Amino acid sequence: MWQHELLTDIPKRFYSDEEGKLFDHCKICGKYLLDDGTSYFIEKAIKKYDGYDFHTTIFEYAVCFDCHGVIQGTMSEESVLNLQQYYAKIMKEKGNQPIVIDINHFDLDAWLSKCFFTGDPVSQMKEYQLVAQFNGEKMVMNTPPMIVGEAAMEQMASLLSEKTTDEMNGFRDQFLGPDPELEELIYGKKLLLI
Ligand SMILES: [Zn+2]
């Protein structure tokens, strides 16, 4: 079924913090992303510091739809199944309501103030990830942007097979580079790429 895409301007928080502008190329294949009709994802990991009103972006990247599919394809069947079950369980807890976004009255800041999975407030987290889908110079709201808090990250990481964890770490080393802080943050944890 053809589904109408709900599009909105890309909020500043999804700009590249490193470059201060929209992400324009896929981190993996280098494809240009800002043409209409080009689907891609952005993922960022944010770290906050106890007692300080301060946060840093630990990593950030954009990945095109095709590369996203390739990465997902490296996950073992077991891992995919486990994650699907996890997601289904969360949606069941939420009452199996489809996520409906009223684009005209949508409060993005409120939506992104808590973990999509656990409901934990971002204000109480030390780290979290931010994931969203885009089309050219617009954000796609049919699958609204998501905060994944540290508890959910840990739960998901524990559902991944060793093989998948190795693949994800290989991806990290290859495309994000070895970085001690990054190592601490996501070693053995899943890069989301939902
Ligand atoms: Zn790509």
Backbone and ligand atoms as CSV (ligand in chain L), in Angstrom:
chain,resi,resn,atom,element,x,y,z
A,1,MET,N,N,0.848,-1.191,0.000
A,1,MET,CA,C,0.000,0.000,0.000
A,1,MET,C,C,0.885,1.244,0.000
A,2,TRP,N,N,0.566,2.174,-0.835
A,2,TRP,CA,C,1.329,3.408,-0.878
A,2,TRP,C,C,0.983,4.228,0.349
A,3,GLN,N,N,1.991,4.655,1.027
A,3,GLN,CA,C,1.740,5.438,2.225
A,3,GLN,C,C,2.275,6.843,2.038
A,4,HIS,N,N,1.435,7.790,2.370
A,4,HIS,CA,C,1.851,9.175,2.250
A,4,HIS,C,C,2.929,9.485,3.278
A,5,GLU,N,N,3.987,10.114,2.850
A,5,GLU,CA,C,5.049,10.459,3.785
A,5,GLU,C,C,4.758,11.796,4.446
A,6,LEU,N,N,4.770,11.777,5.763
A,6,LEU,CA,C,4.642,13.028,6.510
A,6,LEU,C,C,6.030,13.624,6.661
A,7,LEU,N,N,6.214,14.796,6.102
A,7,LEU,CA,C,7.544,15.390,6.113
A,7,LEU,C,C,7.549,16.704,6.870
A,8,THR,N,N,8.636,16.941,7.551
A,8,THR,CA,C,8.771,18.204,8.269
A,8,THR,C,C,10.217,18.685,8.132
A,9,ASP,N,N,10.436,19.957,8.413
A,9,ASP,CA,C,11.805,20.467,8.327
A,9,ASP,C,C,12.705,19.733,9.322
A,10,ILE,N,N,13.940,19.625,8.968
A,10,ILE,CA,C,14.876,18.911,9.843
A,10,ILE,C,C,15.291,19.817,11.012
A,11,PRO,N,N,14.969,19.387,12.241
A,11,PRO,CA,C,15.333,20.218,13.398
A,11,PRO,C,C,16.853,20.272,13.576
A,12,LYS,N,N,17.286,21.341,14.205
A,12,LYS,CA,C,18.721,21.571,14.410
A,12,LYS,C,C,19.421,20.404,15.114
A,13,ARG,N,N,18.686,19.745,15.996
A,13,ARG,CA,C,19.338,18.673,16.750
A,13,ARG,C,C,19.734,17.496,15.854
A,14,PHE,N,N,19.218,17.477,14.609
A,14,PHE,CA,C,19.636,16.439,13.677
A,14,PHE,C,C,20.650,16.951,12.661
A,15,TYR,N,N,21.122,18.157,12.863
A,15,TYR,CA,C,22.249,18.631,12.061
A,15,TYR,C,C,23.513,17.928,12.564
A,16,SER,N,N,24.505,17.905,11.716
A,16,SER,CA,C,25.798,17.395,12.156
A,16,SER,C,C,26.390,18.367,13.166
A,17,ASP,N,N,26.679,17.889,14.363
A,17,ASP,CA,C,27.278,18.769,15.370
A,17,ASP,C,C,28.711,19.111,14.990
A,18,GLU,N,N,29.326,18.188,14.301
A,18,GLU,CA,C,30.711,18.410,13.912
A,18,GLU,C,C,30.810,19.521,12.870
A,19,GLU,N,N,29.856,19.537,11.922
A,19,GLU,CA,C,29.954,20.483,10.815
A,19,GLU,C,C,28.957,21.638,10.910
A,20,GLY,N,N,27.997,21.543,11.838
A,20,GLY,CA,C,27.037,22.618,12.005
A,20,GLY,C,C,26.087,22.793,10.846
A,21,LYS,N,N,25.874,21.733,10.080
A,21,LYS,CA,C,24.912,21.801,8.970
A,21,LYS,C,C,24.290,20.425,8.758
A,22,LEU,N,N,23.364,20.349,7.791
A,22,LEU,CA,C,22.722,19.069,7.510
A,22,LEU,C,C,23.768,18.024,7.121
A,23,PHE,N,N,23.536,16.796,7.526
A,23,PHE,CA,C,24.358,15.703,6.993
A,23,PHE,C,C,24.077,15.624,5.488
A,24,ASP,N,N,25.112,15.540,4.697
A,24,ASP,CA,C,24.837,15.500,3.254
A,24,ASP,C,C,25.348,14.256,2.540
A,25,HIS,N,N,26.097,13.417,3.252
A,25,HIS,CA,C,26.587,12.205,2.591
A,25,HIS,C,C,26.463,10.978,3.497
A,26,CYS,N,N,26.224,9.836,2.883
A,26,CYS,CA,C,26.194,8.571,3.616
A,26,CYS,C,C,27.589,8.271,4.140
A,27,LYS,N,N,27.645,7.926,5.431
A,27,LYS,CA,C,28.918,7.644,6.083
A,27,LYS,C,C,29.618,6.438,5.449
A,28,ILE,N,N,28.839,5.557,4.865
A,28,ILE,CA,C,29.419,4.312,4.365
A,28,ILE,C,C,29.769,4.380,2.876
A,29,CYS,N,N,28.788,4.728,2.039
A,29,CYS,CA,C,29.054,4.673,0.589
A,29,CYS,C,C,29.317,6.055,0.006
A,30,GLY,N,N,29.086,7.106,0.794
A,30,GLY,CA,C,29.365,8.449,0.304
A,30,GLY,C,C,28.271,9.054,-0.554
A,31,LYS,N,N,27.153,8.361,-0.704
A,31,LYS,CA,C,26.055,8.872,-1.527
A,31,LYS,C,C,25.561,10.237,-1.021
A,32,TYR,N,N,25.228,11.125,-1.948
A,32,TYR,CA,C,24.665,12.426,-1.587
A,32,TYR,C,C,23.232,12.233,-1.097
A,33,LEU,N,N,22.866,12.898,-0.003
A,33,LEU,CA,C,21.602,12.572,0.663
A,33,LEU,C,C,20.497,13.612,0.505
A,34,LEU,N,N,20.831,14.797,0.054
A,34,LEU,CA,C,19.852,15.887,0.183
A,34,LEU,C,C,18.949,16.093,-1.032
A,35,ASP,N,N,18.980,15.157,-1.987
A,35,ASP,CA,C,18.016,15.215,-3.086
A,35,ASP,C,C,16.673,14.670,-2.618
A,36,ASP,N,N,15.575,15.257,-3.120
A,36,ASP,CA,C,14.238,14.728,-2.847
A,36,ASP,C,C,14.185,13.252,-3.205
A,37,GLY,N,N,13.559,12.471,-2.334
A,37,GLY,CA,C,13.384,11.056,-2.653
A,37,GLY,C,C,14.529,10.182,-2.183
A,38,THR,N,N,15.569,10.785,-1.602
A,38,THR,CA,C,16.675,9.990,-1.068
A,38,THR,C,C,16.418,9.702,0.408
A,39,SER,N,N,16.214,8.431,0.718
A,39,SER,CA,C,15.921,8.030,2.102
A,39,SER,C,C,17.205,7.735,2.857
A,40,TYR,N,N,17.249,8.171,4.078
A,40,TYR,CA,C,18.412,7.863,4.914
A,40,TYR,C,C,18.056,7.977,6.389
A,41,PHE,N,N,18.972,7.523,7.218
A,41,PHE,CA,C,18.795,7.548,8.664
A,41,PHE,C,C,19.937,8.333,9.299
A,42,ILE,N,N,19.644,8.933,10.430
A,42,ILE,CA,C,20.698,9.573,11.215
A,42,ILE,C,C,20.661,8.970,12.609
A,43,GLU,N,N,21.839,8.703,13.123
A,43,GLU,CA,C,21.933,8.226,14.497
A,43,GLU,C,C,23.009,9.024,15.223
A,44,LYS,N,N,22.681,9.405,16.440
A,44,LYS,CA,C,23.651,10.117,17.279
A,44,LYS,C,C,23.662,9.477,18.652
A,45,ALA,N,N,24.807,9.509,19.287
A,45,ALA,CA,C,24.885,9.099,20.692
A,45,ALA,C,C,25.328,10.308,21.497
A,46,ILE,N,N,24.586,10.579,22.550
A,46,ILE,CA,C,24.823,11.755,23.370
A,46,ILE,C,C,25.228,11.324,24.765
A,47,LYS,N,N,26.213,11.993,25.289
A,47,LYS,CA,C,26.640,11.721,26.657
A,47,LYS,C,C,26.452,12.982,27.492
A,48,LYS,N,N,25.952,12.794,28.694
A,48,LYS,CA,C,25.769,13.931,29.594
A,48,LYS,C,C,26.672,13.755,30.803
A,49,TYR,N,N,26.884,14.829,31.499
A,49,TYR,CA,C,27.807,14.783,32.623
A,49,TYR,C,C,27.089,15.114,33.921
A,50,ASP,N,N,27.289,14.262,34.902
A,50,ASP,CA,C,26.648,14.433,36.201
A,50,ASP,C,C,26.851,15.826,36.763
A,51,GLY,N,N,25.770,16.438,37.141
A,51,GLY,CA,C,25.889,17.714,37.827
A,51,GLY,C,C,26.162,18.892,36.908
A,52,TYR,N,N,26.296,18.626,35.614
A,52,TYR,CA,C,26.538,19.725,34.686
A,52,TYR,C,C,25.426,19.783,33.652
A,53,ASP,N,N,25.070,20.951,33.261
A,53,ASP,CA,C,24.084,21.116,32.215
A,53,ASP,C,C,24.838,21.144,30.883
A,54,PHE,N,N,25.373,20.016,30.521
A,54,PHE,CA,C,26.330,19.963,29.433
A,54,PHE,C,C,26.270,18.575,28.811
A,55,HIS,N,N,26.293,18.529,27.504
A,55,HIS,CA,C,26.340,17.203,26.884
A,55,HIS,C,C,27.229,17.247,25.647
A,56,THR,N,N,27.746,16.103,25.289
A,56,THR,CA,C,28.554,16.027,24.075
A,56,THR,C,C,28.026,14.917,23.176
A,57,THR,N,N,28.250,15.096,21.904
A,57,THR,CA,C,27.885,14.077,20.932
A,57,THR,C,C,29.069,13.122,20.794
A,58,ILE,N,N,28.868,11.882,21.160
A,58,ILE,CA,C,29.951,10.895,21.139
A,58,ILE,C,C,30.175,10.388,19.718
A,59,PHE,N,N,29.077,10.095,19.040
A,59,PHE,CA,C,29.216,9.825,17.613
A,59,PHE,C,C,27.954,10.256,16.901
A,60,GLU,N,N,28.072,10.444,15.619
A,60,GLU,CA,C,26.935,10.854,14.802
A,60,GLU,C,C,27.235,10.435,13.376
A,61,TYR,N,N,26.207,9.987,12.699
A,61,TYR,CA,C,26.399,9.694,11.286
A,61,TYR,C,C,25.058,9.582,10.586
A,62,ALA,N,N,25.118,9.719,9.276
A,62,ALA,CA,C,23.968,9.465,8.423
A,62,ALA,C,C,24.309,8.256,7.567
A,63,VAL,N,N,23.325,7.425,7.319
A,63,VAL,CA,C,23.547,6.243,6.494
A,63,VAL,C,C,22.359,6.094,5.540
A,64,CYS,N,N,22.650,5.866,4.268
A,64,CYS,CA,C,21.574,5.812,3.276
A,64,CYS,C,C,20.760,4.536,3.445
A,65,PHE,N,N,19.599,4.543,2.835
A,65,PHE,CA,C,18.653,3.428,2.960
A,65,PHE,C,C,19.295,2.096,2.555
A,66,ASP,N,N,20.055,2.117,1.467
A,66,ASP,CA,C,20.656,0.874,0.978
A,66,ASP,C,C,21.704,0.335,1.951
A,67,CYS,N,N,22.576,1.213,2.424
A,67,CYS,CA,C,23.606,0.760,3.360
A,67,CYS,C,C,22.986,0.300,4.673
A,68,HIS,N,N,21.940,0.984,5.091
A,68,HIS,CA,C,21.199,0.584,6.282
A,68,HIS,C,C,20.719,-0.861,6.130
A,69,GLY,N,N,20.181,-1.176,4.952
A,69,GLY,CA,C,19.712,-2.534,4.690
A,69,GLY,C,C,20.848,-3.546,4.735
A,70,VAL,N,N,21.991,-3.147,4.187
A,70,VAL,CA,C,23.150,-4.045,4.183
A,70,VAL,C,C,23.593,-4.346,5.617
A,71,ILE,N,N,23.636,-3.293,6.441
A,71,ILE,CA,C,24.051,-3.495,7.834
A,71,ILE,C,C,23.061,-4.398,8.560
A,72,GLN,N,N,21.783,-4.131,8.338
A,72,GLN,CA,C,20.786,-4.981,8.995
A,72,GLN,C,C,20.909,-6.423,8.535
A,73,GLY,N,N,21.300,-6.589,7.278
A,73,GLY,CA,C,21.469,-7.929,6.723
A,73,GLY,C,C,22.604,-8.706,7.356
A,74,THR,N,N,23.522,-7.986,8.042
A,74,THR,CA,C,24.627,-8.687,8.689
A,74,THR,C,C,24.221,-9.242,10.051
A,75,MET,N,N,23.037,-8.855,10.507
A,75,MET,CA,C,22.597,-9.377,11.806
A,75,MET,C,C,22.145,-10.826,11.661
A,76,SER,N,N,22.431,-11.619,12.663
A,76,SER,CA,C,22.011,-13.018,12.613
A,76,SER,C,C,20.489,-13.089,12.733
A,77,GLU,N,N,19.950,-14.196,12.235
A,77,GLU,CA,C,18.496,-14.405,12.303
A,77,GLU,C,C,18.016,-14.343,13.741
A,78,GLU,N,N,18.811,-14.935,14.594
A,78,GLU,CA,C,18.468,-14.979,16.019
A,78,GLU,C,C,18.341,-13.561,16.578
A,79,SER,N,N,19.308,-12.711,16.241
A,79,SER,CA,C,19.286,-11.340,16.747
A,79,SER,C,C,18.075,-10.578,16.224
A,80,VAL,N,N,17.816,-10.740,14.933
A,80,VAL,CA,C,16.678,-10.038,14.334
A,80,VAL,C,C,15.387,-10.460,15.025
A,81,LEU,N,N,15.244,-11.754,15.222
A,81,LEU,CA,C,14.045,-12.295,15.856
A,81,LEU,C,C,13.901,-11.747,17.280
A,82,ASN,N,N,15.004,-11.770,18.022
A,82,ASN,CA,C,14.978,-11.266,19.396
A,82,ASN,C,C,14.557,-9.805,19.453
A,83,LEU,N,N,15.103,-8.997,18.521
A,83,LEU,CA,C,14.769,-7.578,18.527
A,83,LEU,C,C,13.316,-7.356,18.122
A,84,GLN,N,N,12.850,-8.162,17.166
A,84,GLN,CA,C,11.439,-8.040,16.765
A,84,GLN,C,C,10.516,-8.360,17.932
A,85,GLN,N,N,10.903,-9.386,18.684
A,85,GLN,CA,C,10.084,-9.761,19.842
A,85,GLN,C,C,10.115,-8.672,20.914
A,86,TYR,N,N,11.285,-8.084,21.089
A,86,TYR,CA,C,11.423,-6.996,22.062
A,86,TYR,C,C,10.508,-5.830,21.674
A,87,TYR,N,N,10.574,-5.458,20.404
A,87,TYR,CA,C,9.758,-4.343,19.910
A,87,TYR,C,C,8.264,-4.667,20.052
A,88,ALA,N,N,7.902,-5.913,19.713
A,88,ALA,CA,C,6.490,-6.318,19.801
A,88,ALA,C,C,6.007,-6.256,21.254
A,89,LYS,N,N,6.887,-6.645,22.164
A,89,LYS,CA,C,6.521,-6.634,23.582
A,89,LYS,C,C,6.293,-5.187,24.054
A,90,ILE,N,N,7.188,-4.295,23.646
A,90,ILE,CA,C,7.048,-2.889,24.017
A,90,ILE,C,C,5.749,-2.318,23.451
A,91,MET,N,N,5.479,-2.628,22.185
A,91,MET,CA,C,4.275,-2.078,21.566
A,91,MET,C,C,3.021,-2.631,22.247
A,92,LYS,N,N,3.105,-3.900,22.698
A,92,LYS,CA,C,1.981,-4.500,23.400
A,92,LYS,C,C,1.763,-3.774,24.722
A,93,GLU,N,N,2.860,-3.476,25.417
A,93,GLU,CA,C,2.759,-2.739,26.679
A,93,GLU,C,C,2.162,-1.354,26.469
A,94,LYS,N,N,2.420,-0.811,25.292
A,94,LYS,CA,C,1.864,0.504,24.972
A,94,LYS,C,C,0.414,0.385,24.499
A,95,GLY,N,N,-0.125,-0.855,24.530
A,95,GLY,CA,C,-1.521,-1.054,24.154
A,95,GLY,C,C,-1.715,-1.288,22.672
A,96,ASN,N,N,-0.623,-1.631,21.964
A,96,ASN,CA,C,-0.693,-1.891,20.527
A,96,ASN,C,C,-1.344,-0.768,19.734
A,97,GLN,N,N,-1.222,0.424,20.231
A,97,GLN,CA,C,-1.745,1.565,19.486
A,97,GLN,C,C,-0.753,1.944,18.391
A,98,PRO,N,N,-1.251,2.134,17.184
A,98,PRO,CA,C,-0.324,2.632,16.165
A,98,PRO,C,C,0.132,4.036,16.553
A,99,ILE,N,N,1.340,4.359,16.193
A,99,ILE,CA,C,1.844,5.687,16.516
A,99,ILE,C,C,1.251,6.672,15.521
A,100,VAL,N,N,0.434,7.554,16.012
A,100,VAL,CA,C,-0.175,8.536,15.129
A,100,VAL,C,C,0.363,9.917,15.477
A,101,ILE,N,N,0.888,10.548,14.483
A,101,ILE,CA,C,1.465,11.864,14.696
A,101,ILE,C,C,0.593,12.902,14.005
A,102,ASP,N,N,0.161,13.867,14.772
A,102,ASP,CA,C,-0.527,15.010,14.167
A,102,ASP,C,C,0.544,16.075,13.909
A,103,ILE,N,N,0.927,16.140,12.662
A,103,ILE,CA,C,2.103,16.922,12.312
A,103,ILE,C,C,1.944,18.406,12.668
A,104,ASN,N,N,0.699,18.880,12.708
A,104,ASN,CA,C,0.483,20.306,12.974
A,104,ASN,C,C,0.596,20.655,14.454
A,105,HIS,N,N,0.416,19.652,15.299
A,105,HIS,CA,C,0.439,19.927,16.733
A,105,HIS,C,C,1.485,19.100,17.449
A,106,PHE,N,N,2.442,18.608,16.682
A,106,PHE,CA,C,3.420,17.710,17.264
A,106,PHE,C,C,4.481,18.484,18.024
A,107,ASP,N,N,4.687,18.076,19.282
A,107,ASP,CA,C,5.704,18.741,20.095
A,107,ASP,C,C,6.946,17.849,20.133
A,108,LEU,N,N,7.873,18.129,19.245
A,108,LEU,CA,C,9.053,17.286,19.108
A,108,LEU,C,C,9.879,17.247,20.390
A,109,ASP,N,N,10.014,18.391,21.044
A,109,ASP,CA,C,10.831,18.437,22.262
A,109,ASP,C,C,10.239,17.544,23.350
A,110,ALA,N,N,8.903,17.581,23.460
A,110,ALA,CA,C,8.254,16.733,24.460
A,110,ALA,C,C,8.427,15.260,24.088
A,111,TRP,N,N,8.231,14.967,22.804
A,111,TRP,CA,C,8.363,13.591,22.311
A,111,TRP,C,C,9.776,13.057,22.573
A,112,LEU,N,N,10.751,13.919,22.382
A,112,LEU,CA,C,12.150,13.500,22.530
A,112,LEU,C,C,12.684,13.766,23.945
A,113,SER,N,N,11.784,13.886,24.904
A,113,SER,CA,C,12.249,14.090,26.279
A,113,SER,C,C,12.298,12.780,27.049
A,114,LYS,N,N,11.865,11.687,26.406
A,114,LYS,CA,C,11.921,10.390,27.099
A,114,LYS,C,C,12.209,9.244,26.135
A,115,CYS,N,N,12.675,8.156,26.719
A,115,CYS,CA,C,13.018,6.971,25.924
A,115,CYS,C,C,11.756,6.398,25.288
A,116,PHE,N,N,11.833,6.112,23.998
A,116,PHE,CA,C,10.688,5.539,23.299
A,116,PHE,C,C,10.276,4.215,23.924
A,117,PHE,N,N,11.245,3.436,24.370
A,117,PHE,CA,C,10.972,2.075,24.825
A,117,PHE,C,C,10.564,2.010,26.292
A,118,THR,N,N,11.314,2.686,27.139
A,118,THR,CA,C,11.073,2.547,28.576
A,118,THR,C,C,10.291,3.718,29.169
A,119,GLY,N,N,10.237,4.844,28.460
A,119,GLY,CA,C,9.591,6.031,29.005
A,119,GLY,C,C,10.473,6.779,29.994
A,120,ASP,N,N,11.698,6.296,30.227
A,120,ASP,CA,C,12.612,6.993,31.151
A,120,ASP,C,C,12.899,8.409,30.635
A,121,PRO,N,N,12.874,9.390,31.529
A,121,PRO,CA,C,13.157,10.766,31.085
A,121,PRO,C,C,14.637,10.960,30.743
A,122,VAL,N,N,14.882,11.656,29.663
A,122,VAL,CA,C,16.252,11.949,29.231
A,122,VAL,C,C,17.020,12.690,30.324
A,123,SER,N,N,16.289,13.516,31.086
A,123,SER,CA,C,16.943,14.316,32.123
A,123,SER,C,C,17.660,13.445,33.143
A,124,GLN,N,N,17.254,12.174,33.249
A,124,GLN,CA,C,17.894,11.295,34.237
A,124,GLN,C,C,18.897,10.331,33.623
A,125,MET,N,N,19.213,10.514,32.353
A,125,MET,CA,C,20.128,9.575,31.688
A,125,MET,C,C,21.532,10.145,31.610
A,126,LYS,N,N,22.499,9.228,31.584
A,126,LYS,CA,C,23.883,9.632,31.362
A,126,LYS,C,C,24.217,9.571,29.875
A,127,GLU,N,N,23.539,8.686,29.180
A,127,GLU,CA,C,23.765,8.605,27.744
A,127,GLU,C,C,22.498,8.120,27.055
A,128,TYR,N,N,22.363,8.492,25.825
A,128,TYR,CA,C,21.224,8.012,25.055
A,128,TYR,C,C,21.541,8.143,23.571
A,129,GLN,N,N,20.726,7.481,22.784
A,129,GLN,CA,C,20.879,7.607,21.341
A,129,GLN,C,C,19.625,8.220,20.744
A,130,LEU,N,N,19.851,8.824,19.610
A,130,LEU,CA,C,18.810,9.571,18.922
A,130,LEU,C,C,18.802,9.037,17.492
A,131,VAL,N,N,17.638,8.597,17.028
A,131,VAL,CA,C,17.560,7.983,15.710
A,131,VAL,C,C,16.372,8.559,14.961
A,132,ALA,N,N,16.532,8.842,13.678
A,132,ALA,CA,C,15.387,9.294,12.898
A,132,ALA,C,C,15.604,8.999,11.424
A,133,GLN,N,N,14.510,9.097,10.673
A,133,GLN,CA,C,14.541,8.807,9.243
A,133,GLN,C,C,14.275,10.090,8.449
A,134,PHE,N,N,14.904,10.193,7.316
A,134,PHE,CA,C,14.846,11.418,6.525
A,134,PHE,C,C,14.629,11.130,5.046
A,135,ASN,N,N,14.196,12.172,4.360
A,135,ASN,CA,C,14.048,12.113,2.905
A,135,ASN,C,C,14.554,13.437,2.363
A,136,GLY,N,N,15.728,13.427,1.757
A,136,GLY,CA,C,16.315,14.668,1.264
A,136,GLY,C,C,16.475,15.678,2.383
A,137,GLU,N,N,15.911,16.869,2.183
A,137,GLU,CA,C,16.066,17.910,3.200
A,137,GLU,C,C,14.932,17.911,4.228
A,138,LYS,N,N,14.197,16.795,4.326
A,138,LYS,CA,C,13.068,16.704,5.257
A,138,LYS,C,C,13.215,15.515,6.196
A,139,MET,N,N,12.569,15.647,7.359
A,139,MET,CA,C,12.496,14.528,8.292
A,139,MET,C,C,11.181,13.790,8.057
A,140,VAL,N,N,11.240,12.473,8.063
A,140,VAL,CA,C,10.055,11.642,7.834
A,140,VAL,C,C,9.413,11.331,9.187
A,141,MET,N,N,8.147,11.713,9.329
A,141,MET,CA,C,7.493,11.555,10.631
A,141,MET,C,C,6.628,10.296,10.726
A,142,ASN,N,N,6.510,9.554,9.627
A,142,ASN,CA,C,5.725,8.316,9.699
A,142,ASN,C,C,6.355,7.345,10.703
A,143,THR,N,N,7.686,7.319,10.702
A,143,THR,CA,C,8.394,6.624,11.770
A,143,THR,C,C,9.097,7.714,12.558
A,144,PRO,N,N,8.429,8.222,13.592
A,144,PRO,CA,C,8.942,9.422,14.255
A,144,PRO,C,C,10.307,9.188,14.894
A,145,PRO,N,N,11.050,10.272,15.082
A,145,PRO,CA,C,12.366,10.150,15.690
A,145,PRO,C,C,12.241,9.541,17.082
A,146,MET,N,N,13.306,8.923,17.514
A,146,MET,CA,C,13.252,8.126,18.724
A,146,MET,C,C,14.441,8.407,19.624
A,147,ILE,N,N,14.159,8.493,20.913
A,147,ILE,CA,C,15.219,8.458,21.918
A,147,ILE,C,C,15.336,7.022,22.412
A,148,VAL,N,N,16.548,6.516,22.413
A,148,VAL,CA,C,16.775,5.203,22.995
A,148,VAL,C,C,17.691,5.394,24.188
A,149,GLY,N,N,17.142,5.220,25.359
A,149,GLY,CA,C,17.890,5.472,26.589
A,149,GLY,C,C,18.842,4.343,26.934
A,150,GLU,N,N,19.641,4.566,27.957
A,150,GLU,CA,C,20.670,3.590,28.287
A,150,GLU,C,C,20.080,2.241,28.704
A,151,ALA,N,N,18.951,2.255,29.398
A,151,ALA,CA,C,18.351,0.981,29.816
A,151,ALA,C,C,17.908,0.175,28.594
A,152,ALA,N,N,17.262,0.840,27.652
A,152,ALA,CA,C,16.806,0.152,26.441
A,152,ALA,C,C,17.995,-0.337,25.615
A,153,MET,N,N,19.065,0.485,25.556
A,153,MET,CA,C,20.261,0.068,24.819
A,153,MET,C,C,20.812,-1.221,25.410
A,154,GLU,N,N,20.846,-1.276,26.742
A,154,GLU,CA,C,21.375,-2.476,27.389
A,154,GLU,C,C,20.478,-3.672,27.149
A,155,GLN,N,N,19.181,-3.446,27.246
A,155,GLN,CA,C,18.247,-4.557,27.007
A,155,GLN,C,C,18.427,-5.098,25.597
A,156,MET,N,N,18.545,-4.191,24.635
A,156,MET,CA,C,18.674,-4.646,23.249
A,156,MET,C,C,20.015,-5.327,23.018
A,157,ALA,N,N,21.051,-4.780,23.623
A,157,ALA,CA,C,22.371,-5.382,23.433
A,157,ALA,C,C,22.381,-6.822,23.939
A,158,SER,N,N,21.648,-7.051,25.019
A,158,SER,CA,C,21.649,-8.396,25.597
A,158,SER,C,C,20.890,-9.382,24.711
A,159,LEU,N,N,20.131,-8.867,23.751
A,159,LEU,CA,C,19.355,-9.743,22.870
A,159,LEU,C,C,20.126,-10.141,21.618
A,160,LEU,N,N,21.290,-9.527,21.459
A,160,LEU,CA,C,22.043,-9.787,20.232
A,160,LEU,C,C,22.978,-10.962,20.395
A,161,SER,N,N,23.074,-11.744,19.352
A,161,SER,CA,C,24.023,-12.861,19.375
A,161,SER,C,C,25.446,-12.320,19.355
A,162,GLU,N,N,26.376,-13.176,19.734
A,162,GLU,CA,C,27.771,-12.779,19.740
A,162,GLU,C,C,28.230,-12.392,18.336
A,163,LYS,N,N,27.756,-13.144,17.368
A,163,LYS,CA,C,28.137,-12.888,15.978
A,163,LYS,C,C,27.691,-11.483,15.569
A,164,THR,N,N,26.460,-11.145,15.903
A,164,THR,CA,C,25.946,-9.829,15.530
A,164,THR,C,C,26.708,-8.722,16.252
A,165,THR,N,N,27.001,-8.950,17.515
A,165,THR,CA,C,27.759,-7.954,18.273
A,165,THR,C,C,29.117,-7.720,17.619
A,166,ASP,N,N,29.761,-8.802,17.183
A,166,ASP,CA,C,31.042,-8.672,16.485
A,166,ASP,C,C,30.893,-7.858,15.199
A,167,GLU,N,N,29.840,-8.141,14.450
A,167,GLU,CA,C,29.597,-7.415,13.197
A,167,GLU,C,C,29.421,-5.924,13.473
A,168,MET,N,N,28.653,-5.628,14.528
A,168,MET,CA,C,28.374,-4.235,14.860
A,168,MET,C,C,29.656,-3.524,15.297
A,169,ASN,N,N,30.471,-4.225,16.053
A,169,ASN,CA,C,31.727,-3.615,16.481
A,169,ASN,C,C,32.661,-3.411,15.297
A,170,GLY,N,N,32.599,-4.336,14.341
A,170,GLY,CA,C,33.397,-4.189,13.132
A,170,GLY,C,C,32.958,-2.955,12.363
A,171,PHE,N,N,31.673,-2.761,12.271
A,171,PHE,CA,C,31.119,-1.576,11.610
A,171,PHE,C,C,31.606,-0.309,12.310
A,172,ARG,N,N,31.551,-0.342,13.623
A,172,ARG,CA,C,31.975,0.819,14.400
A,172,ARG,C,C,33.443,1.163,14.139
A,173,ASP,N,N,34.278,0.131,14.214
A,173,ASP,CA,C,35.709,0.374,14.015
A,173,ASP,C,C,35.991,0.904,12.617
A,174,GLN,N,N,35.278,0.344,11.640
A,174,GLN,CA,C,35.555,0.715,10.266
A,174,GLN,C,C,35.074,2.129,9.932
A,175,PHE,N,N,33.894,2.483,10.424
A,175,PHE,CA,C,33.310,3.742,9.958
A,175,PHE,C,C,33.333,4.868,10.986
A,176,LEU,N,N,33.405,4.518,12.235
A,176,LEU,CA,C,33.416,5.572,13.238
A,176,LEU,C,C,34.803,5.766,13.825
A,177,GLY,N,N,35.672,4.808,13.569
A,177,GLY,CA,C,37.049,4.944,14.044
A,177,GLY,C,C,37.199,4.545,15.487
A,178,PRO,N,N,38.367,4.075,15.849
A,178,PRO,CA,C,38.590,3.708,17.236
A,178,PRO,C,C,38.733,4.966,18.078
A,179,ASP,N,N,38.004,5.026,19.126
A,179,ASP,CA,C,38.000,6.204,19.985
A,179,ASP,C,C,37.720,5.676,21.388
A,180,PRO,N,N,38.595,5.976,22.341
A,180,PRO,CA,C,38.442,5.382,23.675
A,180,PRO,C,C,37.083,5.670,24.296
A,181,GLU,N,N,36.596,6.877,24.086
A,181,GLU,CA,C,35.321,7.223,24.704
A,181,GLU,C,C,34.174,6.450,24.045
A,182,LEU,N,N,34.304,6.318,22.746
A,182,LEU,CA,C,33.328,5.560,21.977
A,182,LEU,C,C,33.351,4.104,22.415
A,183,GLU,N,N,34.557,3.618,22.604
A,183,GLU,CA,C,34.772,2.240,23.065
A,183,GLU,C,C,33.990,2.005,24.356
A,184,GLU,N,N,34.154,2.949,25.257
A,184,GLU,CA,C,33.505,2.832,26.553
A,184,GLU,C,C,31.988,2.873,26.390
A,185,LEU,N,N,31.556,3.731,25.494
A,185,LEU,CA,C,30.115,3.921,25.339
A,185,LEU,C,C,29.451,2.727,24.673
A,186,ILE,N,N,29.997,2.287,23.571
A,186,ILE,CA,C,29.213,1.313,22.811
A,186,ILE,C,C,29.888,-0.022,22.609
A,187,TYR,N,N,31.031,-0.247,23.227
A,187,TYR,CA,C,31.624,-1.550,23.006
A,187,TYR,C,C,30.695,-2.630,23.518
A,188,GLY,N,N,30.379,-3.560,22.649
A,188,GLY,CA,C,29.490,-4.640,23.065
A,188,GLY,C,C,28.033,-4.232,23.097
A,189,LYS,N,N,27.807,-2.982,22.748
A,189,LYS,CA,C,26.411,-2.566,22.664
A,189,LYS,C,C,26.044,-2.438,21.198
A,190,LYS,N,N,24.770,-2.402,20.975
A,190,LYS,CA,C,24.317,-2.373,19.601
A,190,LYS,C,C,24.298,-0.950,19.084
A,191,LEU,N,N,24.808,-0.790,17.881
A,191,LEU,CA,C,24.505,0.438,17.159
A,191,LEU,C,C,23.084,0.248,16.667
A,192,LEU,N,N,22.261,1.211,16.862
A,192,LEU,CA,C,20.846,0.918,16.697
A,192,LEU,C,C,20.366,0.649,15.297
A,193,LEU,N,N,20.510,1.629,14.452
A,193,LEU,CA,C,20.130,1.433,13.057
A,193,LEU,C,C,18.804,0.724,12.919
A,194,ILE,N,N,17.832,1.222,13.595
A,194,ILE,CA,C,16.512,0.576,13.642
A,194,ILE,C,C,15.877,0.565,12.260
L,1,ZN,ZN,ZN,25.194,4.467,1.664
